[in-house]
Amino acid sequence: MATKDKGKPKLTPYQARVLRKYQRILDVTGLGPERALDLSEDDPQAFAPVLKSMTDQAVRSHVIFEYTMIDMELDFVIFRHFFGGGKKLIAARRTKRYKTLRLMLQDLYLMQKLSIVRTLKDVPRAIVSK
């Protein structure tokens, strides 16, 4: 991804389209405090419970997001180990070996993937313990 002079990344058309889609999803889900006010306008006493429920949902979403990102990163480390990086990895995505490994990884839990990665490279204890 190329960068502009000001340090902000210049997005490709595809990246910009994905970002717009993400922003639309945020608009639709409306997890901001304004949404809590809208939902509780008929009953002002409901504002705090609605906001607490929305906070709980936001925290759960964040935990799921972080788990998913760690899971994906472990997958990428394993894929890079077996297929290399860059263009080699992109080309490997069409092979039966890649697809088989992907199916195998889909059935593994995060800690199982971490165990595999730890056999391939050093992972700091601080990261493993978290």
Summary of the structure (lengths in Angstrom):
residues: 130
radius of gyration: 20.7
end to end distance: 30.8
largest distance: 58.8
contacts: 275
relative contact order: 0.06
helix: 75%
strand: 2%
